[in-house]
Amino acid sequence: AAPTTRSRPSGWSAGEVGHSIVDPKGWANHLGIRGTLEGEASGTAIARKAKERLKKTLTARDVKREACRGNKIAKEILEEAGEYLGIGLANLIMILNPEKIILGGGVLKEKGGDIFFKAVKSSVKRHAWPKPRLSCSLVKTKLLETIADLAVIKRRIVVRAIVSWNCDN
């Protein structure tokens, strides 16, 4: 999510959490920036890692299925992506101190999503201070099919209630 501003933020990058760095030695994106949250933990990142390590073209959903069938490399890929998302969420917890973080998206759907979600929670536990971490519940949305569409619609409403920056001051 991105904070809503009353005017155009300098540089057009306010709240681009997916472009925050979680591994400075990680994969380089199209801008040459290494180790972004999106580049290490998204469904696209999972598919890219599967192609590199399993030598097959798979979707993130396929990687989850392989992990559930006992493929150790597929499971490692999901756990690694969960580790990176956990680092990103721990950073958000430390910066924003939210009461709740609701996660959605295709990687969390179905059985393989549990492997991913457990890795996320474990990573958050290791990387965030106990007090803010314990005051923040980390949950999967019940709207897994439509969360991306709803996020686009509700982003301004939800985020404005949490953080409102006024760049004119």
Phi, psi and chi 1 to 4 in degrees:
 res  aa     phi    psi   chi1   chi2   chi3   chi4
   1 ALA       -  153.4      -      -      -      -
   2 ALA  -121.5  136.9      -      -      -      -
   3 PRO   -61.8  145.7  -18.1   27.8      -      -
   4 THR   -88.1  137.7  -58.4      -      -      -
   5 THR  -119.8  156.0   61.1      -      -      -
   6 ARG   -81.8  -21.5  -68.7 -175.3 -175.4  174.0
   7 SER  -135.9  169.8   63.6      -      -      -
   8 ARG   -63.1  123.1  179.8  177.6   51.2   84.6
   9 PRO   -69.8  148.3   21.2  -26.2      -      -
  10 SER   -59.9  125.4  174.7      -      -      -
  11 GLY    84.2   -5.0      -      -      -      -
  12 TRP    60.8   27.5  -69.4   88.0      -      -
  13 SER  -124.6   16.0   62.6      -      -      -
  14 ALA   -60.9  123.6      -      -      -      -
  15 GLY    77.1   16.7      -      -      -      -
  16 GLU   -77.5   71.0  -74.6  -71.8  -12.9      -
  17 VAL   -60.7  -36.9  176.3      -      -      -
  18 GLY   -62.5  -18.7      -      -      -      -
  19 HIS  -102.4    8.5  -63.4  -78.7      -      -
  20 SER   -73.8  154.7   61.7      -      -      -
  21 ILE   -91.0  127.1  -52.7  -56.5      -      -
  22 VAL  -115.9  -13.5  -66.3      -      -      -
  23 ASP  -154.3   98.1 -180.0    4.3      -      -
  24 PRO   -58.9  -17.0  -14.4   21.7      -      -
  25 LYS  -102.8    8.8  -64.8  179.6 -178.6  177.9
  26 GLY   -75.2 -167.2      -      -      -      -
  27 TRP   -62.2  139.0  178.9   75.8      -      -
  28 ALA   -90.9  126.1      -      -      -      -
  29 ASN   -80.7 -172.2   68.3   14.3      -      -
  30 HIS   -63.4  -16.6   67.5  -74.0      -      -
  31 LEU   -96.6   -1.1  -62.6  172.4      -      -
  32 GLY    83.4    9.2      -      -      -      -
  33 ILE   -86.4  126.5  -59.7  169.4      -      -
  34 ARG   -92.5  142.5  -67.1 -164.5  166.9  -82.8
  35 GLY    67.6   36.6      -      -      -      -
  36 THR   -72.6  157.2   64.2      -      -      -
  37 LEU   -57.1  -44.9 -179.0   55.4      -      -
  38 GLU   -63.3  -41.0 -174.7  176.5  -69.3      -
  39 GLY   -71.7  -16.9      -      -      -      -
  40 GLU  -111.9  -20.5  -59.6  -60.5  -28.4      -
  41 ALA  -126.9   -4.5      -      -      -      -
  42 SER   -78.4  169.9   66.8      -      -      -
  43 GLY   -59.8  -37.6      -      -      -      -
  44 THR   -63.9  -39.9  -55.4      -      -      -
  45 ALA   -64.9  -40.8      -      -      -      -
  46 ILE   -62.2  -44.6  -70.1  168.9      -      -
  47 ALA   -63.4  -41.7      -      -      -      -
  48 ARG   -62.4  -43.2 -174.8 -169.1   74.0 -111.9
  49 LYS   -66.7  -34.2  -69.0  174.2 -175.8 -169.5
  50 ALA   -64.9  -41.5      -      -      -      -
  51 LYS   -63.2  -39.7 -172.0  169.7 -172.3  172.0
  52 GLU   -68.7  -44.6  -68.0  167.1   -0.1      -
  53 ARG   -95.0  -34.1  -64.5 -177.9 -161.2  170.6
  54 LEU   -97.1   -9.2  -65.4  170.4      -      -
  55 LYS    59.9   33.6  -50.8  -62.2 -176.9 -154.6
  56 LYS  -136.9  151.1  -64.9 -168.7 -126.8 -176.2
  57 THR   -88.0  111.6  -59.7      -      -      -
  58 LEU  -132.1  154.1  -59.8  172.2      -      -
  59 THR   -86.7  169.6   64.8      -      -      -
  60 ALA   -60.2  -37.4      -      -      -      -
  61 ARG   -61.5  -41.6  176.3  177.7  -79.8  171.5
  62 ASP   -62.9  -39.4  -64.0  -27.5      -      -
  63 VAL   -63.5  -41.2  174.6      -      -      -
  64 LYS   -61.0  -43.9  -71.4 -172.6  -52.7 -177.1
  65 ARG   -61.7  -43.7  -74.7 -172.3 -166.7  124.8
  66 GLU   -61.5  -41.0  -70.8  -71.1  -40.0      -
  67 ALA   -63.2  -41.3      -      -      -      -
  68 CYS   -67.8  -25.4  -71.8      -      -      -
  69 ARG   -84.8    0.7  -69.5 -178.2 -172.0  136.7
  70 GLY   101.3    6.6      -      -      -      -
  71 ASN   -71.3  112.2 -175.7  -44.2      -      -
  72 LYS   -65.9  -37.5  -70.0 -179.6 -178.3 -178.4
  73 ILE   -67.0  -42.2  -63.8  171.5      -      -
  74 ALA   -61.5  -41.7      -      -      -      -
  75 LYS   -63.6  -41.9 -175.2  177.8 -179.7 -163.3
  76 GLU   -61.5  -38.9  -73.0  171.7    7.0      -
  77 ILE   -63.0  -45.4  -68.7  167.3      -      -
  78 LEU   -63.9  -43.5  -73.2  179.6      -      -
  79 GLU   -65.3  -38.6  -70.2  171.6  -20.9      -
  80 GLU   -64.6  -44.9 -178.9  179.8  -64.3      -
  81 ALA   -61.8  -40.8      -      -      -      -
  82 GLY   -63.2  -38.3      -      -      -      -
  83 GLU   -59.3  -46.6  170.6   70.7   15.1      -
  84 TYR   -67.4  -40.6  -73.5  122.3      -      -
  85 LEU   -63.0  -39.3  179.7   55.9      -      -
  86 GLY   -60.6  -39.6      -      -      -      -
  87 ILE   -62.0  -46.3  -68.8  169.3      -      -
  88 GLY   -61.0  -42.8      -      -      -      -
  89 LEU   -69.0  -37.3  -66.0  178.3      -      -
  90 ALA   -59.9  -40.9      -      -      -      -
  91 ASN   -61.5  -43.9  -72.9  -29.9      -      -
  92 LEU   -63.6  -41.1  -72.5  176.9      -      -
  93 ILE   -60.5  -43.2  -70.8  168.2      -      -
  94 MET   -70.4  -31.5  -63.9  -55.4  -61.4      -
  95 ILE   -85.3  -45.6  -66.1  166.5      -      -
  96 LEU  -101.7  -20.7  -60.4  175.4      -      -
  97 ASN    50.4   54.7 -163.8   23.9      -      -
  98 PRO   -74.3  157.4   30.0  -35.6      -      -
  99 GLU   -78.0  -31.1  -67.7  178.5   35.7      -
 100 LYS  -150.6  141.9 -178.2 -178.2  -80.9 -170.6
 101 ILE  -121.7  123.3  -63.6  174.9      -      -
 102 ILE  -106.7  120.7  -57.0  169.3      -      -
 103 LEU  -103.2  141.6  -61.6  174.0      -      -
 104 GLY  -143.7  178.7      -      -      -      -
 105 GLY   118.5  166.0      -      -      -      -
 106 GLY   -62.6  -30.8      -      -      -      -
 107 VAL   -65.8  -26.4  178.7      -      -      -
 108 LEU   -85.6  -12.8  -72.4  167.6      -      -
 109 LYS   -72.0  155.0  -69.6 -168.0  -58.1 -170.1
 110 GLU    63.4 -173.7  -57.9  166.0    8.2      -
 111 LYS   -60.8  -44.8  -68.3  179.3 -174.2  175.5
 112 GLY   -61.2  -21.8      -      -      -      -
 113 GLY   -63.1  -28.4      -      -      -      -
 114 ASP   -67.0  -37.4  -67.8  -22.1      -      -
 115 ILE   -60.6  -46.9  -64.6  168.1      -      -
 116 PHE   -63.3  -49.2  179.0   74.1      -      -
 117 PHE   -63.8  -39.2 -168.2   53.7      -      -
 118 LYS   -62.4  -40.4  -74.9  177.9 -173.6  175.0
 119 ALA   -65.8  -38.9      -      -      -      -
 120 VAL   -60.9  -51.4  170.5      -      -      -
 121 LYS   -61.5  -41.0  -68.7 -169.9  -64.4 -174.0
 122 SER   -63.6  -41.5  175.9      -      -      -
 123 SER   -65.6  -44.8  178.4      -      -      -
 124 VAL   -58.7  -42.4  167.1      -      -      -
 125 LYS   -60.8  -37.8 -174.0  175.1 -177.7  177.9
 126 ARG   -77.6  -28.0  -76.6 -168.9  -48.9  -77.1
 127 HIS  -106.3  -14.3  -62.9  -70.9      -      -
 128 ALA  -107.9  147.7      -      -      -      -
 129 TRP   -61.3  146.6  -73.4   -0.6      -      -
 130 PRO   -57.3  -48.1  -25.2   33.7      -      -
 131 LYS   -60.8  -52.8 -169.3  168.5 -175.8  172.5
 132 PRO   -67.0  -33.2   15.0  -22.2      -      -
 133 ARG   -65.2  -43.9  173.8 -180.0   47.3   83.0
 134 LEU   -71.5  -20.9  -67.3  170.9      -      -
 135 SER   -87.9   -1.2   68.9      -      -      -
 136 CYS  -116.0  119.1  176.3      -      -      -
 137 SER   -87.2  138.3   58.2      -      -      -
 138 LEU  -112.0  113.1 -171.4   60.7      -      -
 139 VAL  -132.7  155.8  -62.7      -      -      -
 140 LYS   -89.8  138.6  -68.8 -167.1  -71.9 -173.2
 141 THR   -68.3  153.5 -179.2      -      -      -
 142 LYS   -88.5   -4.4  -67.5 -179.6  170.8   50.5
 143 LEU  -104.0   47.1  -55.8  171.1      -      -
 144 LEU   -58.1  -32.9  -69.3  172.1      -      -
 145 GLU   -74.3  -33.9  -70.8  -67.1  -29.2      -
 146 THR  -114.0    5.1   58.1      -      -      -
 147 ILE   -60.1  -37.8 -168.3   65.8      -      -
 148 ALA   -64.5  -42.0      -      -      -      -
 149 ASP   -65.5  -43.0  -63.9  -28.4      -      -
 150 LEU   -65.9  -35.6  -70.7  172.8      -      -
 151 ALA   -61.6  -39.6      -      -      -      -
 152 VAL   -63.8  -42.8  170.2      -      -      -
 153 ILE   -71.8  -45.3  -65.2  166.7      -      -
 154 LYS   -91.7   -9.4  -65.6 -177.8   74.3  173.5
 155 ARG   -51.6  -47.8 -179.4  172.1   71.2 -173.3
 156 ARG   -64.5  -38.8  -67.7 -172.7 -180.0  -89.3
 157 ILE   -70.4  -53.3  -62.4  165.5      -      -
 158 VAL   -65.1  -49.1  173.2      -      -      -
 159 VAL   -68.6  -36.1  175.1      -      -      -
 160 ARG   -61.1  -36.1  178.0  163.0  -79.5 -170.7
 161 ALA   -67.8  -28.6      -      -      -      -
 162 ILE   -87.7  -51.0  -62.5  168.7      -      -
 163 VAL  -138.4  125.6  177.8      -      -      -
 164 SER  -127.6  115.8 -179.9      -      -      -
 165 TRP  -104.0  137.2  -67.0  -19.5      -      -
 166 ASN  -115.4  107.6 -176.0  -14.2      -      -
 167 CYS   -76.9   -8.0  -66.0      -      -      -
 168 ASP   -79.7  -16.0  -63.1  -31.6      -      -
 169 ASN   -84.2      -  -69.9  -23.0      -      -
